[in-house]
Amino acid sequence: MSNAAYPESVRRLIDSFAAMPGIGRRSAERLAFHVLRQSPAEALELARAVEEVKRKVKHCSVCWSLADNDPCPICADPKRDASTVLVVEQPKDLLVMEKTGLFRGVYHVLLGRLDPLGGVGPEAITLDGLIARLEKPERNARQIAVSEIILGLNPDLEGDTTALWIAREAGERGVRSTRLARGLPAGSQLEFANPAVLGDALKGRTSL
């Protein structure tokens, strides 16, 4: 069916879905027709959910994660160790860490990473907010001074560049910086590991 054969409202819906990351034209058409098959109540509930998330969800003024309230529940939780800050690139990385149930500190979401070749400098992400938390306890969660930064960035060139920048800035302010351990994931095979992963595994080897 050619695009011109669709009613204007359906074309707009398809175009809206197609503009989303990872959604091609055919997938957009399937989503649009799924909405058309829904009952009016179901379709309007979807519309209300989109409206509500755009109206209510903001970035936490402390950690820059997504939240309905400011500060977010993690920053406000008195049971979390606010002196330990795990730095991640995106809110989805925070969610992955939270699913483990193992980290009891707080977070800082950069909303990106340094990429000098791509024109992404420190001012393009939330590094200013992170430095403010290191320098001023009142800017950190529950106004507690930061003693350790854990770098949980993706292990690639841009992630390592960002991690080195943060580690230098933290060191200049007397704050300890560490990074998540790297190496061979459980269940993997040596033949499929790249040299960088093997190198990290050797450096981070532990006693049995």
ChimeraX attribute file (.defattr): number of C-alpha atoms within 10 A of each C-alpha:
attribute: neighborCount
match mode: 1-to-1
recipient: residues
	/A:1	5
	/A:2	5
	/A:3	11
	/A:4	8
	/A:5	9
	/A:6	12
	/A:7	9
	/A:8	11
	/A:9	9
	/A:10	17
	/A:11	16
	/A:12	13
	/A:13	16
	/A:14	23
	/A:15	16
	/A:16	13
	/A:17	20
	/A:18	19
	/A:19	12
	/A:20	10
	/A:21	7
	/A:22	10
	/A:23	14
	/A:24	14
	/A:25	14
	/A:26	11
	/A:27	14
	/A:28	20
	/A:29	20
	/A:30	13
	/A:31	17
	/A:32	20
	/A:33	14
	/A:34	11
	/A:35	17
	/A:36	12
	/A:37	11
	/A:38	11
	/A:39	10
	/A:40	11
	/A:41	9
	/A:42	12
	/A:43	15
	/A:44	13
	/A:45	12
	/A:46	13
	/A:47	11
	/A:48	12
	/A:49	12
	/A:50	11
	/A:51	11
	/A:52	11
	/A:53	12
	/A:54	10
	/A:55	10
	/A:56	11
	/A:57	14
	/A:58	17
	/A:59	17
	/A:60	20
	/A:61	18
	/A:62	24
	/A:63	28
	/A:64	22
	/A:65	26
	/A:66	20
	/A:67	17
	/A:68	14
	/A:69	14
	/A:70	18
	/A:71	21
	/A:72	20
	/A:73	12
	/A:74	20
	/A:75	24
	/A:76	16
	/A:77	15
	/A:78	11
	/A:79	10
	/A:80	16
	/A:81	18
	/A:82	25
	/A:83	19
	/A:84	21
	/A:85	26
	/A:86	24
	/A:87	23
	/A:88	25
	/A:89	21
	/A:90	18
	/A:91	18
	/A:92	13
	/A:93	15
	/A:94	20
	/A:95	11
	/A:96	10
	/A:97	15
	/A:98	12
	/A:99	9
	/A:100	8
	/A:101	8
	/A:102	8
	/A:103	14
	/A:104	15
	/A:105	18
	/A:106	23
	/A:107	27
	/A:108	29
	/A:109	26
	/A:110	25
	/A:111	15
	/A:112	19
	/A:113	24
	/A:114	23
	/A:115	16
	/A:116	11
	/A:117	8
	/A:118	7
	/A:119	9
	/A:120	13
	/A:121	14
	/A:122	18
	/A:123	9
	/A:124	15
	/A:125	17
	/A:126	18
	/A:127	23
	/A:128	13
	/A:129	18
	/A:130	25
	/A:131	15
	/A:132	14
	/A:133	22
	/A:134	25
	/A:135	16
	/A:136	13
	/A:137	16
	/A:138	14
	/A:139	19
	/A:140	25
	/A:141	27
	/A:142	18
	/A:143	13
	/A:144	17
	/A:145	19
	/A:146	22
	/A:147	15
	/A:148	19
	/A:149	25
	/A:150	21
	/A:151	24
	/A:152	22
	/A:153	23
	/A:154	16
	/A:155	14
	/A:156	10
	/A:157	11
	/A:158	17
	/A:159	20
	/A:160	16
	/A:161	16
	/A:162	23
	/A:163	25
	/A:164	14
	/A:165	14
	/A:166	21
	/A:167	19
	/A:168	14
	/A:169	17
	/A:170	21
	/A:171	12
	/A:172	10
	/A:173	12
	/A:174	14
	/A:175	17
	/A:176	16
	/A:177	21
	/A:178	13
	/A:179	14
	/A:180	11
	/A:181	12
	/A:182	17
	/A:183	16
	/A:184	17
	/A:185	10
	/A:186	6
	/A:187	6
	/A:188	9
	/A:189	9
	/A:190	11
	/A:191	6
	/A:192	9
	/A:193	14
	/A:194	10
	/A:195	10
	/A:196	13
	/A:197	16
	/A:198	15
	/A:199	14
	/A:200	14
	/A:201	16
	/A:202	13
	/A:203	11
	/A:204	11
	/A:205	11
	/A:206	7
	/A:207	3
	/A:208	3
